[in-house]
């Protein structure tokens, strides 16, 4: 029994030795590629492929280094060898599609996609990669064919919807693009930002039609897209109103939607953008707990002040500045912001009383800056004695 175990261990070591050598060759090829020595990297990748023709890392590496050398056509022998190996991977099929695309052989591309699809009948990848390879050679009709064949084979109305949407937008067909983007986002919400970004590039008249079409949809997916698209198109207040009217009950999806719209609104520094940001932060604060609520109310107040709505800013700050449950930093920030708003509103006596109130959690520098603002306020009113 012992000699059998020893023999088995020896055989395992002998089998592992070539594998370890190949891994070392892959590592050396990666390093050569990283250093920009593409010719040497190509030779090293070919060394690996000579004994393991379907190695996806080596084949992908060879593809990467041949492209900057303008020698992508030289990949055909390795691709044929990889396809002849047993059970080629999806990566191998993808390289094959791109290689035949660069060789301008659309019939071969279709044959490879059909072969790949036969091994994965429920997978979108063969048709997606076929379409992408066609687009790589600026063949929009070929890409459309790939996606249409895929949808027909997969028998799902939302199959390859994102790819069909992108192609439609590229061709200026925004009606089809919107329909396909809605299908894609309803199936996979992560597509939403891509959809809004693509549709926001439409000409003004097409954007108007897109927004009108979205407004007729009743589900939250569509209304959220409409809201974000309105913000992208320069109507931040209208976008926020659209979202607020469509928010579902509960905190989860509503909080997520408001939070992501806040991030989008932060980039709009116009008065209307600041106003929309302030209202969105207030709505988010109403749905947030404890410390988060206090922080959001303070940020909302600052945005209201930046938008010139001092009454709303004061409304957000009054209770917050006196809230003993708020953190020291939030309470201090709220107190400073409230005093600034009172000064800007001309309520100088009230600002002075708050500034002189005992226990105000401000640093000496903050207190001095606010006192100078108050002095300037009195000077503007001509009250030299109080100044």
C-alpha positions in Angstrom: 0.0 0.0 0.0 2.8 2.4 0.9 4.6 2.0 -2.5 1.3 2.8 -4.2 0.9 6.0 -2.3 4.5 7.0 -3.1 3.9 6.2 -6.8 0.7 8.3 -6.8 2.4 11.2 -5.1 5.3 11.0 -7.6 2.8 11.0 -10.5 1.0 14.0 -9.1 4.2 15.9 -8.8 5.2 15.2 -12.3 1.8 16.4 -13.5 2.0 19.5 -11.5 5.5 20.5 -12.7 4.4 21.5 -16.3 1.4 23.4 -14.8 3.7 25.4 -12.5 6.0 26.1 -15.4 3.1 27.4 -17.5 1.9 29.6 -14.7 5.4 31.0 -14.4 5.4 31.7 -18.2 2.0 33.5 -17.9 3.4 35.6 -15.1 6.5 36.5 -17.2 4.3 37.4 -20.1 2.1 39.6 -18.0 5.2 41.4 -16.7 6.6 41.9 -20.2 3.2 43.3 -21.3 3.1 45.6 -18.3 6.5 47.0 -19.3 5.4 47.6 -22.9 7.6 44.9 -24.4 4.7 43.5 -26.6 6.8 41.5 -29.0 8.5 39.5 -26.2 5.1 39.2 -24.4 3.6 37.8 -27.6 6.4 35.1 -27.8 5.8 34.1 -24.2 2.0 33.9 -24.6 2.6 31.7 -27.7 4.9 29.5 -25.6 2.0 28.8 -23.2 -0.5 28.3 -26.1 1.8 25.8 -27.8 1.0 23.2 -25.0 -2.3 24.6 -23.8 -4.0 26.1 -26.9 -7.3 26.9 -25.1 -5.7 28.7 -22.1 -8.0 31.8 -21.9 -5.4 34.0 -20.0 -2.7 33.3 -22.6 -5.1 33.8 -25.6 -6.5 37.0 -24.2 -3.0 38.2 -23.4 -1.9 37.5 -27.0 -4.8 39.4 -28.3 -4.0 42.4 -26.1 -0.4 42.6 -27.2 -1.0 42.0 -30.9 -3.5 44.9 -31.2 -1.0 47.7 -30.4 1.5 46.0 -32.8 -1.1 46.2 -35.6 -0.8 42.4 -35.9 -4.2 41.3 -34.8 -4.6 39.2 -37.9 -1.8 37.0 -36.8 -4.0 35.6 -34.1 -6.0 33.3 -36.5 -3.8 30.2 -36.1 -4.0 30.3 -32.3 -7.7 30.9 -32.4 -8.3 27.9 -34.7 -6.2 25.7 -32.3 -8.1 27.0 -29.3 -11.5 26.2 -31.0 -10.2 22.7 -31.9 -9.5 22.0 -28.2 -12.0 20.2 -26.0 -14.7 22.4 -24.6 -13.5 25.9 -25.4 -14.4 28.6 -22.8 -16.6 31.6 -23.4 -13.4 33.8 -23.4 -12.0 31.7 -26.3 -15.2 32.2 -28.3 -15.1 35.9 -27.6 -11.5 36.2 -28.9 -12.6 34.2 -32.0 -15.4 36.6 -32.7 -13.2 39.6 -32.5 -10.5 38.0 -34.5 -12.9 37.1 -37.4 -14.4 40.6 -37.1 -10.9 42.1 -37.7 -10.4 39.7 -40.6 -13.7 41.0 -42.1 -15.4 37.6 -42.1 -19.0 38.1 -40.9 -20.0 34.6 -42.0 -17.4 33.1 -39.7 -18.5 35.4 -36.9 -22.0 34.1 -37.1 -20.8 30.4 -37.3 -18.7 31.0 -34.1 -21.6 32.6 -32.3 -24.0 29.8 -33.3 -21.5 27.2 -32.0 -21.0 29.1 -28.8 -24.8 29.4 -28.3 -25.2 25.7 -28.8 -23.1 25.1 -25.7 -25.0 27.8 -23.6 -28.6 27.9 -25.0 -29.9 30.1 -22.2 -27.0 32.6 -22.2 -27.0 36.1 -23.8 -23.3 36.2 -24.0 -22.8 34.6 -27.5 -25.2 37.1 -29.1 -23.9 40.0 -27.0 -20.3 39.3 -28.1 -21.3 38.7 -31.7 -23.1 42.1 -31.7 -20.1 43.8 -30.1 -17.7 42.3 -32.6 -19.9 43.6 -35.4 -20.0 47.1 -33.9 -16.2 46.9 -33.7 -16.1 46.9 -37.5 -18.9 49.6 -37.6 -21.4 47.1 -38.9 -24.7 48.3 -37.2 -26.8 46.0 -39.4 -24.7 43.0 -38.3 -25.1 44.0 -34.7 -28.8 44.4 -35.0 -29.0 40.9 -36.6 -27.0 39.4 -33.7 -29.3 40.9 -31.1 -32.5 40.0 -33.0 -31.4 36.4 -33.4 -30.5 36.2 -29.7 -33.9 37.6 -28.6 -35.7 35.1 -30.9 -33.7 32.2 -29.7 -33.9 33.1 -26.0 -37.6 33.8 -26.2 -37.5 36.7 -23.7 -38.9 40.1 -24.6 -36.2 41.8 -22.5 -33.3 39.7 -23.8 -30.3 41.9 -24.9 -32.5 45.0 -24.2 -29.5 47.1 -23.1 -27.6 46.3 -26.2 -30.5 47.0 -28.5 -31.1 50.3 -26.6 -27.6 51.4 -27.1 -27.7 50.5 -30.8 -31.0 52.4 -31.3 -29.6 55.5 -29.6 -26.5 55.3 -31.7 -28.7 55.3 -34.8 -30.9 58.2 -33.5 -34.0 56.0 -32.9 -34.8 57.4 -29.5 -38.3 55.9 -29.4 -36.9 52.4 -29.7 -34.0 53.3 -27.4 -36.4 54.4 -24.6 -38.5 51.2 -25.0 -35.5 49.0 -24.8 -33.9 50.9 -22.0 -37.1 50.6 -19.9 -37.1 46.8 -20.5 -33.4 46.6 -19.5 -33.8 48.7 -16.3 -37.0 46.9 -15.2 -35.0 43.6 -15.5 -31.8 44.9 -14.0 -32.0 48.3 -12.1 -28.2 48.8 -12.3 -28.7 49.8 -16.0 -30.6 53.0 -14.9 -27.7 55.4 -14.9 -26.5 54.2 -18.3 -30.0 54.6 -19.6 -30.4 58.1 -18.3 -26.9 59.1 -19.5 -27.6 57.8 -23.0 -31.1 59.4 -23.3 -29.8 62.7 -22.0 -27.7 63.0 -25.1 -30.8 63.1 -27.3 -31.5 66.4 -29.2 -33.9 68.8 -27.4 -37.0 67.8 -29.4 -36.3 64.1 -28.9 -35.8 64.7 -25.1 -39.2 66.4 -24.9 -40.8 63.3 -26.5 -38.8 61.0 -24.2 -39.9 62.8 -21.1 -43.5 62.9 -22.3 -43.5 59.1 -22.9 -41.9 58.5 -19.5 -44.6 60.6 -17.8 -47.3 58.3 -19.2 -45.7 55.3 -17.5 -47.0 54.4 -14.1 -44.3 52.3 -12.5 -41.6 53.7 -10.2 -38.8 52.6 -12.5 -40.0 54.9 -15.3 -40.9 57.8 -13.1 -37.4 57.6 -11.4 -35.8 57.7 -14.9 -38.0 60.7 -15.8 -36.9 62.5 -12.6 -33.2 61.9 -13.2 -33.5 62.8 -16.9 -35.3 66.1 -16.0 -32.4 67.0 -13.7 -29.9 66.1 -16.4 -31.8 68.3 -18.9 -31.7 71.4 -16.7 -34.9 71.1 -14.7 -33.8 70.2 -11.2 -36.9 71.3 -9.4 -39.2 69.6 -11.9 -37.1 66.4 -11.6 -37.4 66.4 -7.8 -41.2 67.1 -8.0 -41.5 64.1 -10.3 -39.6 61.8 -7.9 -41.4 63.0 -4.8 -44.8 62.3 -6.4 -43.8 58.8 -7.3 -41.9 57.7 -4.1 -43.1 54.3 -2.8 -44.1 53.9 0.9 -41.4 52.9 3.3 -37.8 53.9 3.7 -35.8 51.4 1.5 -36.4 52.3 -2.2 -37.5 55.8 -1.4 -34.3 56.6 0.6 -32.1 55.0 -2.1 -33.8 57.1 -4.8 -33.6 60.3 -2.9 -29.9 59.7 -1.9 -28.9 59.1 -5.5 -30.8 62.2 -6.7 -29.0 64.2 -4.0 -25.7 63.1 -5.5 -26.8 64.2 -8.9 -28.1 67.6 -7.7 -24.8 68.4 -5.9 -23.3 69.2 -9.3 -25.8 71.9 -10.1 -24.7 75.1 -8.4 -27.4 77.3 -9.8 -30.1 78.8 -7.5 -32.7 76.3 -8.8 -30.2 73.5 -8.4 -29.5 74.5 -4.8 -33.2 74.8 -4.1 -33.9 71.3 -5.5 -31.0 70.0 -3.5 -32.3 71.6 -0.3 -35.8 70.1 -0.8 -34.4 66.7 -1.7 -32.1 66.7 1.5 -35.1 67.7 3.6 -37.2 64.8 2.2 -34.3 62.4 2.8 -33.9 63.7 6.4 -37.6 63.0 7.0 -37.0 59.4 6.2 -33.7 59.0 8.1 -33.0 58.2 11.7 -31.3 60.1 14.5 -27.9 61.4 13.7 -28.3 61.1 9.9 -31.5 63.2 10.1 -29.7 66.0 12.0 -26.8 66.0 9.5 -29.1 66.1 6.5 -31.2 68.9 8.0 -28.1 71.0 8.5 -27.0 70.3 4.9 -30.5 71.1 3.7 -30.5 74.4 5.5 -27.1 75.4 4.0 -28.5 74.6 0.5 -31.7 76.6 1.2 -29.4 79.6 2.3 -27.4 79.2 -0.9 -30.6 79.3 -2.9 -31.6 82.5 -1.2 -34.6 81.0 0.8 -33.6 82.2 4.2 -37.0 81.4 5.7 -36.7 77.7 4.8 -33.1 77.7 6.0 -34.2 79.2 9.4 -37.1 76.6 9.6 -34.6 73.8 9.2 -32.1 75.2 11.7 -34.1 76.6 14.6 -34.9 73.3 16.3 -31.6 71.7 15.2 -29.5 74.4 16.9 -31.3 73.8 20.2 -31.5 70.0 19.9 -29.5 68.5 22.8 -29.7 65.1 21.1 -27.7 66.3 18.1 -24.0 65.7 18.1 -21.8 68.6 19.2 -20.4 69.2 15.7 -23.9 69.3 14.1 -25.3 71.6 16.8 -22.3 73.9 16.4 -22.7 73.9 12.6 -26.5 74.5 12.9 -25.9 77.4 15.4 -23.3 79.1 13.1 -25.5 78.6 10.0 -28.6 79.9 11.8 -26.7 83.1 12.9 -25.6 83.6 9.3 -29.1 83.2 8.0 -30.5 85.7 10.6 -27.8 88.2 9.6 -28.6 87.7 5.9 -32.3 88.2 6.7 -31.7 91.4 8.6 -32.7 90.0 12.0 -29.6 91.3 13.6 -30.8 91.6 17.2 -31.8 87.9 17.2 -28.5 87.0 15.6 -26.7 88.9 18.3 -28.7 87.3 21.1 -27.9 83.8 19.7 -24.2 84.7 19.3 -24.0 85.9 22.9 -26.0 83.0 24.4 -24.2 80.9 27.0 -23.0 77.5 26.0 -22.8 78.2 22.3 -20.5 75.4 20.9 -18.3 77.5 18.6 -14.6 77.9 18.4 -13.0 81.2 19.0 -12.3 81.7 15.3 -15.9 80.8 14.3 -17.3 83.2 17.0 -15.0 86.0 15.8 -16.0 85.5 12.1 -19.7 85.6 13.0 -19.2 88.7 15.1 -17.5 90.5 12.2 -20.5 89.5 10.0 -22.8 91.0 12.6 -20.8 94.2 12.7 -20.9 94.5 9.0 -24.7 94.0 9.1 -25.1 96.8 11.6 -22.8 99.0 9.5 -25.0 98.4 6.4 -28.0 99.6 8.4 -26.1 102.7 9.6 -26.3 101.7 13.3 -22.8 102.7 14.3 -23.4 102.4 18.0 -24.3 98.7 17.8 -21.6 98.1 15.3 
